[in-house]
Amino acid sequence: MAIRHYHPFKFIWTLFALTFNICRLPFWTIYFMPSFLRQNSSWSYKQAIMVRILRAFLNNVSQVEMKTPLSLKPGKEGMSILTFHKRILCDIVSSHFAMLTEKPPASNFAVMKPAATSKYIGVAACDAEIKPTEIGGTWYPSPPSSSSQTGDVILHFHGGAYVIGDGRYADAGFAAKTLLGNTSATHVFCPQYRLASNPNCRFPAQLQDAITSFLYLTETLSIPTEKIIISGDSAGANLCLSLLRYIVDNKEASIPNLVCAFLWSPWVDPAASLLPGYFDAAPNSRTDYVTNGFGAWGAKCLSPSKESGLSLGHENINFKGTAFYTPTPLFFSAGESEALYHDILIVEGQFRAVEGNKTEMQVERNAVHDIILVGDKVGFEAEARLGVSRAWKFWEGCR
């Protein structure tokens, strides 16, 4: 590891990078004024600047390999979004009245225990050091009161190259809001799966957590499988495909197939991310915020141990050239301006070519990578909403 991966050098490097980019910000604000100088001439001024800022942020995060500690404590997810803001307002107005008498709000944060050992077999049990464990997850807008009164539930896995993110409000709030606001789903559940950047959290930790999350819904909460749609963005979409493949290949685990999958900017070829200049060589590299360093960091951390007998090119991790049959309909979404655009088109075509598969490819015009996760930050909210509406129409056509 480089010296900048350790404190205090990590802090010094980050401080330098922050100062350097603050100095560059005035230049960007002037440079992007003419539309023809923007990464995509069709973009707004806000989109051009915010994409550039996000690219700089990811570049620094990957340079220092910033760790994201995960906690099983509820934090502010311990209450509903509405109650959280209400509590703050009431505290300001009066700390002595209404809040003292109301019942404690139901927690939006859940802790899931692993399912039966028999559910984690084959590739999910390939590494003796990686075991199923308790993980957290956030409900939007609130936990279901009962399985009988629950409508469609979207099980959504956040993106972040398997090295950042946690599914909580600050991370996945926009994705959950967009999914709820543009579908008839009543709930979204975002698991806090283990990040490969943390110790002993390489593959298959994330697959184990995906299994745990799905079975938490079906076995612990008794939500019917036909009400659960799986969804994921970027690395989260990769995890969706990993879970679907696991279900198909390990029938003895007795895990039911999901009714539909939404794959937002799926990271379909993590192994290629370790190749020097992989993202820079992509035709759309200039119009995206994803960097070589970020992809390589995620791929390096995710890589299975040698003792597992697996590589990053394994068919449960890499999906370019390894398409499989699944009874679950697949909705692929890609941004027209994202670096992974061409890979996603290829992989969707490969899945479509497998007899029995049902797929649809949706291209979000001029959009960058993973707008369902960062659309509010980079100015692609409308495109994210449109994409979700089209995904739901696809699902309704599959019922």
N, C-alpha and C positions, 0 to 999 in steps of 0.2 A: 504494500500500500504506500501511496505517496505521503510525504510529510504533512501535506495540507489536510489529510484525513484525520489528524490528531489535534487535540487542544494543546496549547493555545493557538497553534498555527491555523487551525480551522477558522477560529474567530478572526484572526488577522487577515486571512485570505478573503473571508466574507466581507469584512469591513472595507478592504481595498476594492473589492468588486462592487460593493454598494456605492462607494464614493465615485468610482470610475463611471458607473452607469448614470449616476445623478448628474455628473458633468456632461455626459453625452445626451441627456434628455432634452436640453434646449436645442441641440442640433437636430434631433429627431422631430421636434415640434415644428421646426422651420422646413426641414427637408421634405416632410410628407405633405406639406400644404398643396403643391400641385399634384393632381391625381395621377399624372403619368409617372411620377416618381415613387408611387406606392407599390408595395409588393404585388398587388393586383389593382389595376386602374379602376376596377368596378367597386372597390372597397370605399367605405367612408373614411374620413380623417381619423375618427376614433378607432376604427378597426385596424388601420395601418399602425398606429402608435401602440395600441394595446397588444397586438400580436408581437411587435418588436420588444416590448417590455417583458412579456411572458417568455419569449425566447431567451432573453438575457437572464431572467430568473432561473429558468430550468438549466441553463448553462452553468450557473454558479452552484446550484443545488447538486448537480452531478459532479462538479469539480471537487467539492468537499465531501461528497457522499453523505449528505445530511441524514441523520437517523430520525425516524418518526416513532417515538415510543407510543405503545398502545396500552390503554388503561381499561380495566373492566369496571371502573367507577362510572356512574351515570353522568356526572358533571351536569351541564345545563340541559343535556338530553334526558335528565331525570324528570322533566316535566314537559308537557306539550308546548309547542311553539306559542300558542295563544296565551296559555297560562304563564309562560315564562315572561312575556312582555307585559302581561297584566300585573304580575307580581312586582316587576320593576316599577311600573307606574304607581301602583298602590303604595309601595315603599316610599316613593318620593312624596306623594300627597300626604300620606299618614302611615306611620309605622305602628299605630295602636288600635286600628279598627278592623276593617273587613277581613284582612288577611289572617287575623288571629282566629277566626271562627270557621273559615272554610275548610273542607276536607283536603288532605294532601292530594295533589294531582297524581294521576296515574303516570308511571314512568314511561317515557318513550324509548328508553334504553333497556334492552333485554340481554341477559347472559344465557348462552346456550351451552348445554352439556353435550359431550360427544354421544353419538348413537351407539348401538350395540357393536361390539368389535367385529362381528360378522359382516357389517356394512362396509368395512374398510379392508379391501382385499386387493390382490393383484398389484397394479401400479400404485395404488394408494397406500400400500404397505411395503414398498420397495426399499425404504430406508429405515433401518432399525433405530436410528436416532430421532426420527421425526414421527411423533405420535399424535393422534387426535387429542385435542385439549379444549378447555372452555374458551369460548370467544364471545365477543359482544356484537350488538347490532342495534340499529336505530329504526324505529317505526315512524312513518309519516302518514297522515298528520297525527295519528295516535295509534296505540295498539288496538287490535280488534277486540270487541267486547265478548264475542262468542263466534265459533266457527259457523253456526247456523245463520247468523246475521251478517256474515262477511261476504262482500261481493268478490270480484276478481282482485287478486293480490299479485303485485309485481315484485319478484325477488330480484333486486338489482345489485350487481357487483361493480364497485367503483373502479375507475382507472388510476393510472399513476405508475405504470411500468413495473408494478409489483414492489415498488420501493417507497412510495409516498401515498398518503390518503388514509382515511379511516371510516368513511361512510356517515360521519356525523353532520350536523347542520352546516357548519362552515365549509365542509368538503363536498357533500353530496346534496345539500339543500336545494340548489337550483335544479339538479337532475330530478329529484323527487317531486318538486313543485311542478316541473314541466310534464312529468309523467302523469301526475294526478290531474293537472289542469286540462289535459288534451286527450284523455281517455275516460272510460267509465269505470276504471279501477277504483276501488274504495281505499286501498292501502298500498303503500310501498314499503318494503323492508330492505334495508341496506346493511349487510353483514360487515363487521370489522375483521376481515380475514387477516391472517398473519402476513406481515410484510417480509419479503425475502431479504431486505436490507438489515433486518434484525438478526441476532445470533440464532443459529439452528432453526432457521425459518425458510430454508430453500425448498424447492419442490421435493415431495408432494404435499407440503404443509397447506398450501392454498387449495389444492384439490380436496384434501381432508376437510377443510373448513367449508367448502362449497357443499360437500355431502352433509356435513353437520347442519348447515343452514337450511337446506331443502327438507331434511328429515325433521328438523325442529318445527317447520310449518305443518308437515303432514302427520307426524307422529305425536309430537308434544301438544300442538294446538289443534290437531284433528281437522285441518283445513283440507278439503277435497283436492286432489291433484288437478282435477279439471278446472279449478279456479286459479291455478298458479301459473303465471307467465314468467319465464326467466329473462333477465335483461342484464346487459353489461356494456361498459364503454372502455375501449382500448384494451388494457390488460384485463379488465373485468369481462370483456367480450371473449377474450382468449380463455378465461376461466370458465365461461359458459360452455364453450366448445369442448373444453377438457372434461367437464362434468357430463355432457351429453355423450361423449365417446366412452367414458367410464361406464355409464349406465348400459350402453349397448354392448360393450365388451365383457361385462361382468354380470350376467343375468343371475348368477347364484347369489349375488348381493341383494337381490329382490328389491331394487329401487325402481319405482315406476318412471316411465318416460314423461317428460314435461309436454304441455299442450302447445307451446309456442316459445320461440326465442327471438329477442330483439338484440341485434349485434351492432353496436354503435362504434364506428371506426375501429374494428377489431384489429388487434396486434396479431397478425396471422403467422408471422415468420420471425419469432424471437431469435432463432439461431443466426439468422443473417445480420442481426443487429450488432453482432460481435465483429463483423467484417469491417476493416478500416474504411471510413468514408461512405458507409452504407446509406445513411440518410442524405448526405450531401450529393450522392450520385442519383438520387430520385429526381424525376423530372419536375416535381413540384416542391423541391427543397426550399426554393427561394420564397415561396408563398406559405410557409408553415412555420410554426414555432418549435417543433420537435427538433432536438439536436442529436448529433452522433453520440455525444457523451452521455446523454440521458438514456438513450436506448441501450447503449453498451453496458452502462451501470446496472440497469434492470436485468438484462440478459445474464450478466456475470453473476449477480446475486441469486437469480432463479435457478441457475444450472444445478442439476442433481449431483450428488456426490459420486465419486468413482465407484465406491462400494455398492451403490445401488444398481450398477450395471446399466444405467440409463445415460443418455446424453441430452443436450438441449434440443436436438433434432427429433426426439421421441414423438410418436404420433399422438400422445396426450398433451404435448406442449406446442408442437409445430404443426400447422395445418395447411401449409402451402405444399401441394403434392401429396397430401395424406388424407384427402377427403374420404368420408365414410358415410354409410347409410344411417339415417336417423328418422324415426317416425315423427320427430318434432319439426314442424315448419320453421324455417329460418328466414328472418328478415334482416338483410344486410344494409347498413347505411354508411356512406362515405362522403367526405367533403371533397368537392371538386378541386380544391386547392391544397389538399393535404398530401404530405409526403408518402403516406401509405396507400394513396388512392389506387394506383395501378395494381399493387399486390392484392388489395381487397377485391377488385374486379376479377382478377385471375382466380382467386380462391372461391368466390361466389360461383363462378362458371364451373369450377371443378366439382363443387357440391351439387350444382344443378344437373351435372352430367351423370351423377350416380342415380341409377334407376330407383324410383320410389321416393326420392327426396322432393320436397316442395320448398322452393326458395323464391325470394324477390330481392332485387337490387335497387336501392334508392340512392341517387346522387343528389346531395344538397349543394345547390348552385353557389359557386365561389367560396364555399365554406372551408375552414381549416379543420385540423384534426380534433375530434372529440368535442363537438360543440354542445352536446348534452351535458357535459361536465363543466366546460368553461365558457359557454355561450354568453352568459351574463357579464363575464369579465372582459371578453374581447369583442362584444358588440354583435353577436350572432344569435340573439334570443329568438327572433322571428323564425330563423331557419331551423332552430332546435324545436320550436313548437310545431312547425309544419312537418318536420321529420317524424315526430311522435304521433301526430294525427294520421299520417300515412301508415305508420307501423300498426296502429290500432285498426285501421281499415283492413289491412292485410290479415290481422288476427281474426277479425269478424268474418272475413271471407273464408277462413279455415275452420270455423266452428261447425 
